[in-house]
Amino acid sequence: MEIISVEGIVLSSVKYKENSKILNILTKEKGLIGVIAKGALSEKSNLRVVSENYSFASFHIYYKEGKLSTLKEADTIDYFMNIKSDIEKFGYMSYLTELTKDVYKENPSSDIYEIFKSALIKINEGLNPKVITNIVEIKYLTYLGVGLNLDGCCECGKTTNIVNVSTIKGGYVCAFHKTNEKQYSESALKMLKGYQLVDINKLSELKIKKEVIDEIDVFLNIYYREYTGLYLKSKTFLNSIKSN
């Protein structure tokens, strides 16, 4: 049986038999895979900690394509302890994890793993979790088939005189094609495009006004609700704990 090493993050896990677990791991090399961690629930097991949800590691597994593989050992890269020690950051991580799993099922692109991993790393480093989450949400829309058109007016294509972003039309609108929807500020409109284009890996600081952050969050909440068909329990939990 082939032993391979894959970089990945544990998205979820369930108990298996007496003291083992089945892990759902999103990996860089093999996508979303199921892995049995034998004896992982035993206190003395060297697989116990690395089998916890959100563990980021290099997993060494007996690989069976299309079937359950078996975890041999793992080298931890990060436990994301800064996130796990903060209830609000943990809420964002839980939401991003559930969102990532659903998006990957819709479109199994290797890019999704990189976006997700980068987001968790940056939140763990202390960057604003709402901003990072919104950036991920905007990027994921493309993989869900409902990406925002922020290259110009959705109706006429003009890149000048952009006055708003429309949930109905799915992107920017010019003054001539403006709807009666909620009006967003010029700063929020510009930042939406920035969110769409930014490489999360290259972010080191975020200097964005709170009101702009909140405007974008409101817009994305509406857009996701209307067009993605995703109803995530973790989103309800996040909304109940996140600061205003």
Secondary structure, DSSP 8 states (H G I E B T S, - for coil): --EEEEEEEEEEEEEETTTEEEEEEEETTTEEEEEEETTTTSTT-TTTTTTSTT-EEEEEEE--TTS-EEEEEEEEEE--HHHHTSHHHHHHHHHHHHHHHHHHHH---HHHHHHHHHHHHHHHHT--HHHHHHHHHHHHHHHTT---B-SS-TTT---SSEEEEETTTTEEEESTT--SS----HHHHHHHHHHHH--GGG-------HHHHHHHHHHHHHHHHHHT----HHHHHHHHHS--
